[in-house]
Amino acid sequence: MPEILFLVHRAPWPPDRGDRIRSWHMFEALAKLAPVHVVALADNEAGADMARRKMAPLCKSLLIEVRKASRPIALAQAVWRGEPVSNRLFRSAAVIRHVDGLLRGRDITHIVAFSGQMAQYLPDAFDGPVIMDFVDVDSAKFATYAAQDARQPLHWIHAREARELGAFEVAVARAVDTSLFVSEAEAALFRDQSGLGVDKVRAVENGIDTDVFDPSLPFEAIDRPAGPLAVFTGQMDYRPNIDAVRWFATDVLPIIRRRHAAAGFAIVGRAPTEEVRALAALPGVTVTGEVPDMRPWLAAADAVVAPLLLARGVQNKLLEAMAMARPVVASAAAATGIDAQPGTHLLVAEGAGAMAAATVKLFDDPDAATKMGQAARAQMIARYGWGARLAPLAGLLGLAA
């Protein structure tokens, strides 16, 4: 009887942020193939308890440990031991003991690890198939941070992490049977970096639940500005999101408001930093913090914007907005990896002037914006169902779907 060990860096429930959305749907797909032993980490005890209550009845076994590592200590330990800081931040002695016990019990026949931080828990030798879902090339993200942060010590920290993590990613990919990435662009980048071929490195894209993200559902009205509204959604303590909303609020929105003086910009998402909260002092800017449901804000948006200067993989925020039939304005980085035609399914713009002009174009012509949103939803239905996106897992694991 096959049994799967699923190692995941954040407990998948609730699926309310990009990484957990993918890992939750992956868990559901794996559970259809065989009993699943889940070993996960959580950022806090409340989140761990919520995930345990939901997932325990669905698993063969479940361990969720709360991360306790601090960044300064993790950095010092990583430098001392010559390893990535990312691994140290997700190191848990309890997880090591639990995984060792599961593997010594000889019940596990297949292993799937989600996010590179969990690769440190993979056994040195294993008889069955092992899949590593890196999702993104995280080392490339740190290389970009290093280029952006010319000042010490951040430059040194990020450059070191890019180097150490990159070497670790390649070593892991050479040891496992298959490495997955969220888009063909990420997979191709990693093939170039690792020298591995398409037999070892492939893309398994994100999907979207178009029954949940459905504009025909009833949503509560939000307290929106009188003028047209641009909306950004995301985890607001994540650096690329912080950089994106700061740039839009300070450089793009003032241009838009020259044409539409009452235009508003809503930043919707949990854990906004002080820097993000401060943006609410700017004319037209709203910072909501955590909301119980993103969909009412998406439904109310005259345009959903994704002005990301740095983006890896496929942006769930765009899939959600397009499934909700909203017109989207995205940077080229944010749109990369999404199977959508610029001009038909979304608008792609680079630079503050172009981003403002594209948003104003949607505000000026609501009928054209509605048509674009409808085309976007049709594309999501045709192309991005989770069942179709994760169907390759069964073949990769050698299990019947």
Legacy VTK file of the C-alpha trace (Angstrom):
# vtk DataFile Version 3.0
C-alpha trace
ASCII
DATASET POLYDATA
POINTS 401 float
0.000 0.000 0.000
1.623 3.305 -1.045
1.905 6.079 1.530
3.153 9.615 0.831
5.239 11.851 3.078
4.427 15.506 2.354
6.943 17.997 3.773
5.727 21.590 3.644
7.312 24.771 4.994
4.025 26.383 6.071
0.981 24.392 7.130
-1.297 24.571 4.072
-4.466 25.600 5.902
-5.964 28.131 5.459
-5.108 28.533 1.750
-5.148 32.323 1.952
-1.718 33.277 0.596
0.220 32.234 -2.483
2.374 29.461 -1.015
-0.451 27.927 1.028
-2.851 28.010 -1.915
-0.484 25.879 -3.971
0.476 23.544 -1.120
-3.163 23.020 -0.074
-4.235 22.012 -3.555
-1.160 19.806 -3.830
-2.114 18.132 -0.551
-5.629 17.517 -1.860
-4.226 16.042 -5.081
-1.834 13.761 -3.177
-4.577 12.594 -0.804
-6.538 11.305 -3.799
-3.581 9.092 -4.735
-2.620 7.564 -1.365
-2.715 8.166 2.405
-0.581 11.217 3.240
1.673 11.867 6.243
2.001 15.648 6.571
4.969 17.271 8.310
4.748 21.049 8.343
5.915 24.190 10.090
3.816 27.168 11.148
4.637 30.784 11.944
2.653 30.828 15.211
0.648 28.581 17.519
-2.735 30.010 16.498
-2.046 29.188 12.865
-0.786 25.738 13.804
-3.937 24.975 15.817
-6.199 26.113 12.988
-4.364 23.887 10.509
-4.383 20.888 12.893
-8.153 21.072 13.341
-8.745 21.137 9.598
-6.087 18.705 8.429
-5.863 16.010 11.117
-8.963 14.104 9.892
-7.614 14.175 6.324
-4.121 12.792 7.010
-2.622 9.418 7.834
-0.519 11.351 10.354
0.130 15.027 11.018
2.886 17.019 12.694
2.861 20.824 12.707
5.679 22.537 14.582
5.867 26.280 15.260
9.044 27.950 13.994
11.069 29.582 16.719
14.272 30.636 14.949
15.200 34.322 14.982
16.775 35.893 11.934
19.930 37.205 13.673
20.624 33.836 15.296
19.848 31.978 12.080
22.235 34.254 10.170
25.033 33.683 12.687
24.507 29.912 12.656
24.338 29.779 8.869
27.566 31.761 8.462
29.308 29.612 11.077
28.199 26.367 9.406
28.426 27.508 5.790
24.779 26.940 4.853
21.811 29.024 3.651
20.053 31.220 6.195
16.741 30.074 4.675
17.393 26.534 5.881
18.293 27.658 9.399
15.059 29.661 9.662
13.083 26.469 8.980
15.216 24.051 11.007
13.395 22.064 13.699
14.831 19.285 15.839
11.297 17.945 16.403
10.715 17.708 12.651
14.046 15.929 12.160
13.140 13.328 14.813
9.612 12.866 13.479
10.676 12.414 9.860
13.380 9.974 10.910
10.802 7.954 12.838
8.402 7.860 9.886
11.120 6.706 7.513
12.455 4.057 9.889
8.915 2.706 10.205
9.171 1.796 6.501
5.577 2.826 5.740
6.577 5.715 3.486
6.837 4.802 -0.203
6.839 8.265 -1.812
8.057 11.708 -0.727
6.983 15.178 -1.889
8.733 18.224 -0.411
7.235 21.668 -0.868
9.569 24.709 -0.921
13.329 24.440 -0.868
13.608 24.983 2.901
12.112 21.506 3.429
14.742 19.757 1.321
16.978 19.615 4.402
14.623 16.953 5.818
14.929 14.615 2.834
16.762 11.348 3.559
20.185 10.729 2.042
18.906 7.457 0.571
15.343 6.460 -0.270
13.990 3.646 -2.428
10.868 5.373 -3.742
10.184 8.448 -5.877
11.092 11.841 -4.419
9.634 15.067 -5.835
10.956 18.488 -4.829
8.577 21.379 -5.522
10.837 24.416 -5.305
7.965 26.608 -6.602
10.370 29.477 -7.423
14.124 29.811 -7.845
14.603 31.449 -4.456
18.348 31.959 -4.968
17.578 34.187 -7.950
15.353 36.331 -5.730
18.219 36.901 -3.310
20.561 37.700 -6.202
18.122 40.426 -7.248
17.971 41.739 -3.677
21.774 41.873 -3.613
21.819 43.908 -6.826
19.223 46.308 -5.409
20.953 46.695 -2.039
24.332 48.137 -2.929
24.865 49.184 0.689
26.476 46.890 3.244
25.542 44.780 5.134
22.354 43.874 3.213
24.265 43.459 -0.044
26.658 40.981 1.555
23.862 39.069 3.294
21.761 38.730 0.154
24.727 37.944 -2.107
25.851 35.232 0.302
22.329 33.759 0.482
22.053 33.728 -3.309
25.347 31.841 -3.552
24.761 29.343 -0.714
21.115 28.732 -1.522
21.841 28.353 -5.223
24.413 25.633 -4.557
22.000 23.895 -2.172
19.154 24.003 -4.731
21.327 22.409 -7.410
22.579 19.683 -5.047
19.003 18.835 -4.055
17.770 18.790 -7.654
20.514 16.367 -8.635
19.571 14.022 -5.797
15.779 13.883 -6.246
13.825 12.314 -9.085
12.023 15.450 -10.253
12.158 19.154 -9.398
9.064 21.253 -10.006
8.668 24.989 -10.576
5.585 27.127 -10.844
6.213 28.327 -14.405
8.196 27.336 -17.453
10.209 30.547 -17.087
11.333 29.510 -13.574
12.023 25.958 -14.732
14.099 27.184 -17.693
16.072 29.524 -15.427
16.875 26.645 -13.091
17.857 24.349 -15.960
20.344 27.000 -17.046
21.722 27.356 -13.523
21.894 23.638 -12.747
22.722 22.089 -16.099
19.861 19.617 -15.604
17.460 18.751 -18.392
13.709 18.637 -18.861
13.677 15.052 -17.590
14.679 16.310 -14.136
13.277 19.874 -14.059
9.766 20.746 -15.185
6.966 23.233 -14.665
3.707 22.480 -12.868
1.735 25.685 -12.911
-0.614 27.143 -10.333
-4.332 26.979 -10.865
-7.383 28.852 -9.644
-10.725 27.706 -8.249
-13.119 29.542 -10.542
-16.138 28.339 -8.521
-14.795 30.223 -5.485
-13.498 33.221 -7.421
-16.753 33.804 -9.277
-18.040 37.358 -9.862
-21.639 36.146 -9.968
-21.559 35.269 -6.255
-23.073 37.755 -3.782
-20.479 39.812 -1.902
-20.893 42.388 0.813
-20.334 45.955 -0.280
-17.070 47.563 0.796
-16.495 51.128 1.925
-14.998 52.436 -1.288
-14.093 55.935 -2.476
-16.432 57.941 -4.670
-14.083 57.782 -7.660
-12.672 54.834 -9.618
-10.772 52.302 -7.530
-7.501 50.459 -8.161
-6.845 47.489 -5.863
-3.695 45.605 -4.922
-3.928 42.355 -2.925
-1.174 40.454 -1.163
0.803 39.654 1.965
1.925 43.084 3.061
5.053 42.204 5.002
6.584 40.653 1.882
9.256 42.877 0.410
8.264 42.740 -3.303
4.686 43.656 -2.344
5.886 46.499 -0.127
8.072 47.896 -2.916
5.197 47.585 -5.399
2.567 49.449 -3.392
4.997 52.158 -2.294
5.920 52.825 -5.916
2.298 52.832 -7.100
1.118 55.074 -4.270
3.922 57.619 -4.572
4.744 57.603 -8.308
1.744 56.216 -10.220
-1.380 57.264 -8.333
-0.586 61.027 -8.469
-0.473 60.796 -12.280
-3.808 58.945 -12.326
-5.383 61.569 -10.089
-4.510 64.325 -12.570
-7.146 62.713 -14.812
-9.425 61.251 -12.124
-9.089 63.479 -9.066
-11.171 61.163 -6.860
-9.376 57.962 -7.861
-8.494 55.648 -4.992
-5.901 52.953 -4.379
-6.692 50.182 -1.882
-3.872 48.039 -0.471
-5.607 44.895 0.754
-3.774 42.227 2.726
-2.586 41.030 6.100
0.398 42.171 8.153
1.066 45.590 6.591
4.364 46.984 7.827
4.641 50.459 9.310
5.986 51.604 5.949
2.843 50.317 4.228
0.495 51.737 6.875
2.119 55.137 6.438
0.984 55.191 2.804
-2.606 55.685 4.032
-1.656 59.303 4.739
-1.328 59.918 0.988
-4.345 61.279 -0.928
-6.589 58.479 -2.182
-4.731 55.599 -0.481
-6.481 53.050 1.761
-4.633 50.352 3.719
-7.086 47.733 4.957
-4.871 45.294 6.814
-6.210 41.748 7.007
-9.705 41.232 5.617
-11.902 38.138 6.018
-12.320 37.794 2.266
-10.413 39.361 -0.627
-13.217 38.793 -3.106
-15.438 41.777 -2.164
-12.469 44.080 -2.761
-11.723 42.432 -6.093
-15.386 42.647 -7.084
-15.404 46.373 -6.272
-12.210 47.170 -8.191
-12.380 49.165 -11.398
-8.850 47.881 -12.002
-6.648 45.405 -10.169
-3.019 46.473 -10.313
0.131 44.385 -9.889
3.018 46.871 -10.183
5.613 44.367 -8.964
9.205 45.341 -9.640
10.371 41.861 -8.599
8.215 38.768 -9.120
9.023 35.070 -9.191
6.779 32.433 -10.696
3.066 32.856 -11.311
1.248 35.501 -9.272
-1.858 34.024 -7.623
-3.147 37.556 -7.084
-3.474 37.940 -10.858
-5.178 34.569 -11.355
-7.688 35.487 -8.638
-8.416 38.902 -10.108
-8.816 37.527 -13.616
-11.070 34.711 -12.391
-13.196 37.437 -10.792
-13.482 39.029 -14.250
-11.606 42.137 -13.213
-9.459 44.107 -15.663
-5.811 43.887 -14.637
-2.827 46.178 -15.127
0.438 44.353 -14.430
4.132 44.967 -14.736
5.990 42.674 -17.116
7.531 40.893 -14.126
4.109 40.206 -12.577
2.617 38.980 -15.860
5.479 36.591 -16.630
4.414 32.956 -16.671
0.686 33.606 -17.065
-0.889 32.255 -20.235
-2.771 35.410 -21.158
-2.695 37.733 -24.143
-1.717 41.353 -23.332
-4.383 43.681 -24.630
-7.040 40.960 -24.562
-6.882 39.414 -21.104
-4.870 42.088 -19.254
-2.732 45.177 -19.778
1.043 45.079 -19.276
2.853 48.326 -18.547
6.370 49.328 -17.519
7.250 52.604 -15.812
5.103 54.978 -13.819
3.746 56.847 -16.834
2.736 53.701 -18.711
1.235 52.104 -15.588
-0.817 55.235 -14.932
-1.919 55.483 -18.568
-3.055 51.841 -18.648
-5.042 52.274 -15.427
-6.613 55.504 -16.690
-7.543 53.709 -19.918
-9.611 51.229 -17.912
-11.161 53.975 -15.787
-12.090 55.985 -18.905
-13.806 53.088 -20.712
-15.770 50.866 -18.291
-17.333 48.882 -21.151
-13.929 47.925 -22.560
-12.713 47.145 -19.038
-15.686 44.844 -18.481
-15.034 43.088 -21.783
-11.387 42.541 -20.819
-12.410 41.143 -17.443
-14.846 38.721 -19.054
-12.166 37.534 -21.470
-9.788 37.062 -18.547
-12.275 34.912 -16.651
-12.924 32.775 -19.730
-9.166 32.216 -20.027
-8.924 31.195 -16.372
-11.746 28.669 -16.763
-10.224 27.204 -19.921
-6.603 27.108 -18.786
-6.173 27.136 -15.023
-8.314 24.537 -13.246
-6.349 23.006 -10.334
-7.211 19.460 -11.370
-5.629 19.914 -14.776
-2.595 21.760 -13.404
-1.715 19.082 -10.823
-2.642 16.043 -12.914
1.061 15.301 -13.705
1.732 14.436 -10.035
0.241 10.964 -10.399
2.531 10.067 -13.283
5.606 11.551 -11.642
4.949 9.477 -8.523
4.025 6.356 -10.455
0.580 6.223 -8.849
-2.767 5.801 -10.557
-4.978 8.874 -10.378
LINES 1 402
401 0 1 2 3 4 5 6 7 8 9 10 11 12 13 14 15 16 17 18 19 20 21 22 23 24 25 26 27 28 29 30 31 32 33 34 35 36 37 38 39 40 41 42 43 44 45 46 47 48 49 50 51 52 53 54 55 56 57 58 59 60 61 62 63 64 65 66 67 68 69 70 71 72 73 74 75 76 77 78 79 80 81 82 83 84 85 86 87 88 89 90 91 92 93 94 95 96 97 98 99 100 101 102 103 104 105 106 107 108 109 110 111 112 113 114 115 116 117 118 119 120 121 122 123 124 125 126 127 128 129 130 131 132 133 134 135 136 137 138 139 140 141 142 143 144 145 146 147 148 149 150 151 152 153 154 155 156 157 158 159 160 161 162 163 164 165 166 167 168 169 170 171 172 173 174 175 176 177 178 179 180 181 182 183 184 185 186 187 188 189 190 191 192 193 194 195 196 197 198 199 200 201 202 203 204 205 206 207 208 209 210 211 212 213 214 215 216 217 218 219 220 221 222 223 224 225 226 227 228 229 230 231 232 233 234 235 236 237 238 239 240 241 242 243 244 245 246 247 248 249 250 251 252 253 254 255 256 257 258 259 260 261 262 263 264 265 266 267 268 269 270 271 272 273 274 275 276 277 278 279 280 281 282 283 284 285 286 287 288 289 290 291 292 293 294 295 296 297 298 299 300 301 302 303 304 305 306 307 308 309 310 311 312 313 314 315 316 317 318 319 320 321 322 323 324 325 326 327 328 329 330 331 332 333 334 335 336 337 338 339 340 341 342 343 344 345 346 347 348 349 350 351 352 353 354 355 356 357 358 359 360 361 362 363 364 365 366 367 368 369 370 371 372 373 374 375 376 377 378 379 380 381 382 383 384 385 386 387 388 389 390 391 392 393 394 395 396 397 398 399 400
